[in-house]
């Protein structure tokens, strides 16, 4: 029992890092654009299918394939931004964007069903099926690699945000769009690039999800987006650190509860969300509620 | 401005009265057409579309009472719909109900849905407006999961309705008229609420919640009441839908597409108007049903739904009713000002010299009125 729990905690921490990466994409988009990207879930599945096509038809290794899928998802993100988000104007922009991206998710889901059929597929490689013995526990290599990759990418994202000129303009836009515009930041460009980056991370998330979830189909997008939304609200919308903390915390809890009852694990996940919302409506590390202008 | 004292306003007012008469007459004609519909089109395939459409007219109107007026976009109404359906299912399964008595379960289903709306609202309405949408999505998934996992909902196998031994030719009629009655009552309620103090408070919340609170409106109470009213109607419709479809599954009772479709209907027709959601439902639901019957490829209809949704949001975010209403108003104003200009020009011609005709007045008059 104790051993199972340790294993579950380690799995949870590593997978939580990957979820953290996807959630950071979502919360970054919200912070810069005031937009909640409901399509994030299905885009993860698109990333997973891209990896699937590359590995099955072109025999490219999953991790090497990321060099193709990450830029591809970046471009898809920018395309979605230009086609559906940029035209939205006015006070109800946030609500509208949520509905628009929801509709985009429906369209993508329909297309994926059409192209790939509802049958479940899984990503396979040697590191998915074999395990390493660490401190007396068995751990699948994919968890180890994916967790390490996620940590590296989150650190890289932090470096970009806090050490580069672009990152500074992103943070300025998060703080105050009008002021950012006034000091000469091209807010439209920052927004498009941020949306692209926020979507690009789904390529990594999709590859890991496809390899570790035991099979996915276009419908899996709902499962993902509901978790990601719970995570970003729990951490506080717009807070990057909050999203990271919340995802590691939640995925670990889910992974531990999963030992006793797989079907109730996800309910615990949402129950935690409800409790946090009752105690702290703005989330763990979120900005407090302010009057809307 | 001389134009204002002239015939402009008077003719504008005269133009309004026939509009009211037109509106009343239009509503009566629509109601008569709706009542006669199953008598004219007796084909069960067609009346099935009629029942579905009426259910969505009611659901979209009820959704609009809360979300359209308060500005809090709820994506959890499928929860109330599913809870209504499951309440009816569990009640008729455990109490062995059959025949006309099943319709007595509708108010019960509505009450259960309204009861569930209270804690849902108390939790979800604490957060900011866009976070609210996300929280309602999360609540929706919680309920769907519970329907899958609890034993009294029979898990994935769902619940079947009692088998009704009615004439298949007229089987749809009681469902149709009940759905029609609920839809009409909801639209009337929506109209009454919009005109009432309560409706004013709701719309004030939509425009500026902070200021509304500071003016002494108990915003939480107002929002929660609207949500409960809305949930009651949707719960009843869920029960009706369950008896009509004869089965409820976790994925069909708690269907994410249900939320999206009623939101789309309200947006297409016009968010926060009385006629908008009705119009939207009357357009979208028959079209969707027709699509499904014509194209068995379910993915294509899903893609179409998404594409229409995006098009509506990007191209016409305010909806048909406000857009068309504005066009009508500006057209009427133009007509009125043209009439005013002619009257004035005629007046000038009588009093002024022939050397000072009125083309300048004619050109400037529309701007003055606008």
Interface residues (C-beta under 8 A of the other chain):
Chain A: X34 X36 X38 X84 X87 X88 X90 X92 X94 X95 X96 X98 X99 X100 X102 X103 X104 X105 X106 X107 X109 X110 X111 X113 X114 X222 X225 X226 X229 X230 X232 X233 X237 X263 X264 X266 X267 X270 X271 X273 X274 X277 X278 X281 X282 X289 X291 X292
Chain B: X71 X73 X123 X124 X126 X127 X128 X129 X130 X131 X133 X134 X135 X137 X138 X141 X142 X145 X146 X148 X149 X208 X209 X210 X256 X257 X260 X263 X267 X297 X299 X300 X302 X303 X305 X306 X307 X309 X310 X313 X314 X317
